[in-house]
Amino acid sequence: MRYLLVLIFCLNSFALDINGRLSIKEGETSWLEGDIKEVELLVWPLADANIEDVKNAIENKDFCEYFFIGKVKKVVFSKNNPEALEIHADATLKKAFSERKLLIWSYLALNIPIDTSSIKTVADNQKIQEFITLSVERASATHNSLFIMLGLGLLLILLVGFYIRFRRGNKVHENNQDWKKIVLAAESRDEVEYIYANKDEVVKFFGGENPSLLELFKRINTHQYKKEWNEDELEDIRFVLDEIKESLQ
């Protein structure tokens, strides 16, 4: 571990003497955000560098935070200086930066300062405006979508409420129709006693107690505990029941 730390320290100390310079080929100096330029990266002294390793370390990767290096066209040692490594590649400016900003390229264990003083980066205000406009439009669309969702949710709640009320109304109506049929069809002792056993619901069906109902329940209660009903007892109940049937017709 101690030897590894010493090695890293030595490499970083060595890197203090290594410099780099990034420039646009064909004499251009201005670089707009998002544009692709052919660049030359010159690094020296780097005489022992492996060309393939350097290419793999830089191609199709971000470079110094502000650039993206695409296709690397050539990696060679300079004819004028055998210790200087020339890298020719296509690069994209990801975002503009201050001309005084010091850029560092981390290669292996080396932190190499890169001089970009010959390049003037320019922020693309149109793209920024488009981004702001798009953000506002997205926010507006999200806001509108939220209102639409709330509206649909409220509509769904109302529809469910109406459906429940409709079903309850139909159920009450169906129950009313059932009790009407039951009362109109009642003739036997079992049918009459069934009405008495459900007198609370029958009262609701008639909208409350009335003299005829009270009299019917009274007469049924008088005879219901007898083992058998004779015809006179059954007729006594039918007399009041017939009055109730007439009111339903």
C-alpha positions in Angstrom: 0.0 0.0 0.0 2.9 2.4 0.9 4.5 1.7 -2.5 1.3 2.4 -4.3 0.9 5.7 -2.6 4.4 6.6 -3.4 3.8 5.7 -7.1 0.7 7.8 -7.3 2.5 10.7 -5.7 5.3 10.4 -8.1 3.0 10.3 -11.1 1.1 13.3 -9.9 4.4 15.1 -9.3 5.4 14.1 -12.8 2.0 15.5 -14.1 3.0 18.9 -12.9 5.4 19.0 -15.8 2.9 17.7 -18.3 0.8 20.2 -20.2 -1.9 20.1 -22.8 -3.4 22.5 -25.3 -6.8 22.2 -27.0 -7.4 24.2 -30.1 -9.8 24.3 -33.0 -8.3 23.3 -36.4 -8.5 25.6 -39.4 -7.8 28.7 -37.4 -11.3 29.1 -35.8 -11.6 30.5 -32.3 -15.3 30.9 -31.6 -17.3 27.8 -30.5 -21.1 27.8 -30.0 -22.6 25.4 -27.6 -23.8 22.2 -29.3 -21.6 22.7 -32.3 -19.1 20.0 -33.5 -15.6 21.1 -34.3 -12.5 19.3 -35.4 -9.9 19.8 -32.7 -6.3 19.1 -32.0 -5.2 18.1 -28.5 -1.5 18.4 -27.9 0.0 16.9 -24.7 3.6 17.0 -23.8 5.9 15.5 -22.6 4.2 12.1 -23.0 6.8 10.1 -24.9 6.0 6.8 -23.2 2.3 6.9 -23.8 0.6 4.0 -25.5 -1.3 5.4 -28.5 -4.2 2.9 -28.4 -4.6 3.5 -24.6 -4.9 7.2 -25.2 -7.4 6.7 -28.0 -9.6 4.4 -25.9 -9.4 6.8 -22.9 -10.7 9.7 -24.9 -12.9 8.5 -27.8 -16.7 8.7 -27.3 -16.3 10.1 -23.8 -16.7 13.4 -21.9 -13.6 15.5 -21.8 -12.8 18.0 -19.0 -16.6 18.3 -18.2 -17.3 20.8 -21.0 -16.6 18.7 -24.1 -17.6 15.4 -25.6 -15.0 13.7 -27.8 -16.5 11.7 -30.6 -14.5 10.0 -33.3 -10.7 10.1 -32.8 -9.2 10.5 -36.3 -5.5 10.3 -35.4 -3.2 9.9 -32.5 0.5 10.4 -33.4 3.7 11.8 -31.9 4.5 15.3 -33.2 7.1 15.5 -36.0 8.4 18.7 -34.4 8.6 17.2 -30.8 8.8 13.4 -30.4 7.7 13.8 -26.7 4.5 15.6 -27.7 1.4 13.6 -28.5 -1.1 15.0 -31.1 -4.7 13.9 -31.0 -7.1 14.9 -33.8 -10.8 14.3 -33.1 -14.3 15.6 -33.6 -15.6 17.3 -30.4 -18.8 18.8 -29.2 -19.0 21.8 -26.9 -21.5 20.7 -24.2 -21.6 24.0 -22.4 -19.7 27.4 -22.5 -17.2 28.3 -19.9 -15.0 31.2 -18.8 -11.8 31.8 -20.8 -9.9 32.0 -17.6 -11.2 28.6 -16.3 -8.5 26.0 -15.9 -9.5 22.6 -17.3 -8.0 19.4 -16.0 -7.9 16.1 -18.0 -7.6 13.1 -15.7 -5.7 10.4 -17.6 -4.7 7.3 -15.7 -3.2 8.7 -12.4 -2.3 12.0 -14.1 -4.2 15.3 -13.8 -3.1 17.2 -16.8 -3.9 21.0 -17.1 -5.4 21.8 -20.5 -4.9 25.3 -22.1 -8.0 26.5 -24.0 -7.0 30.2 -24.2 -7.3 30.1 -28.1 -11.0 29.1 -27.9 -13.8 31.4 -27.1 -16.9 29.5 -26.1 -20.3 31.0 -26.7 -23.6 30.1 -24.9 -26.5 29.3 -27.2 -29.1 31.8 -25.9 -31.6 30.4 -28.4 -31.3 27.0 -27.0 -31.6 28.4 -23.5 -34.8 30.3 -24.6 -36.1 27.1 -26.2 -35.4 25.2 -23.0 -37.2 27.9 -20.9 -40.1 27.9 -23.3 -40.3 24.1 -23.3 -40.1 24.1 -19.6 -43.0 26.6 -19.3 -45.0 24.7 -21.9 -44.4 21.4 -20.0 -45.3 23.1 -16.7 -48.5 24.5 -18.3 -49.3 21.1 -19.8 -48.8 19.5 -16.4 -50.9 22.1 -14.7 -53.7 21.6 -17.3 -53.4 17.8 -17.0 -53.8 18.1 -13.3 -57.0 20.1 -13.7 -58.3 17.7 -16.3 -57.6 14.7 -13.9 -59.3 16.5 -11.0 -62.3 17.3 -13.2 -62.5 13.7 -14.4 -62.2 12.5 -10.9 -65.0 14.8 -9.7 -67.2 13.7 -12.6 -66.5 10.0 -11.8 -67.5 10.6 -8.1 -70.7 12.4 -9.2 -71.5 9.5 -11.6 -70.9 6.9 -8.9 -73.1 8.9 -6.5 -75.9 9.2 -9.1 -75.6 5.5 -9.8 -75.8 4.5 -6.1 -78.9 6.8 -5.6 -80.5 5.3 -8.8 -79.9 1.8 -7.6 -81.2 2.6 -4.1 -84.3 4.2 -5.7 -84.8 1.2 -7.9 -84.4 -1.1 -5.0 -86.9 0.8 -2.9 -89.2 0.8 -5.9 -88.8 -2.9 -6.4 -89.4 -3.5 -2.7 -92.5 -1.4 -2.8 -93.7 -3.3 -5.8 -93.0 -6.6 -4.0 -95.0 -5.6 -0.9 -97.9 -4.5 -3.1 -97.9 -7.9 -4.8 -97.6 -9.7 -1.5 -100.4 -7.8 0.2 -102.7 -8.1 -2.9 -102.1 -11.8 -3.1 -102.4 -12.6 0.6 -105.2 -15.1 1.4 -103.9 -17.9 3.5 -102.8 -17.9 7.1 -99.1 -18.2 6.2 -99.3 -15.3 3.8 -101.1 -13.1 6.4 -98.6 -14.1 9.2 -95.7 -13.2 6.8 -97.1 -9.7 6.5 -97.3 -9.4 10.3 -93.7 -10.8 10.7 -92.5 -8.0 8.4 -94.8 -5.3 9.6 -92.1 -2.7 10.0 -91.3 -2.9 6.3 -95.0 -3.0 5.4 -95.5 0.2 7.4 -92.7 1.9 5.5 -94.3 0.8 2.3 -97.6 2.5 3.3 -95.7 5.6 4.4 -96.5 5.1 8.1 -99.1 3.6 10.3 -102.7 4.0 9.4 -105.9 2.8 11.1 -106.4 -0.1 8.6 -102.9 -1.4 9.1 -103.1 -1.1 12.9 -106.5 -3.0 12.9 -105.0 -5.7 10.6 -102.0 -6.2 12.9 -104.3 -6.3 15.9 -106.5 -9.0 14.5 -103.6 -11.1 13.2 -102.0 -10.9 16.7 -105.3 -12.0 18.3 -105.4 -15.2 16.3 -101.7 -16.0 15.4 -101.0 -18.1 18.5 -103.8 -20.5 17.9 -102.9 -23.9 16.5 -105.5 -23.6 13.7 -107.7 -20.9 12.3 -111.2 -21.6 11.4 -113.0 -19.9 8.5 -114.6 -17.3 10.7 -111.2 -16.2 12.2 -109.6 -16.1 8.7 -112.6 -14.1 7.4 -112.2 -11.7 10.3 -108.7 -10.9 9.1 -109.7 -10.8 5.4 -112.3 -8.2 6.1 -109.7 -5.6 7.1 -107.2 -6.9 4.5 -109.7 -6.4 1.7 -110.0 -2.8 2.7 -106.2 -2.4 2.4 -106.2 -4.2 -0.9 -108.8 -1.8 -2.3 -106.6 1.2 -1.3 -103.7 -0.3 -3.4 -105.7 -0.8 -6.6 
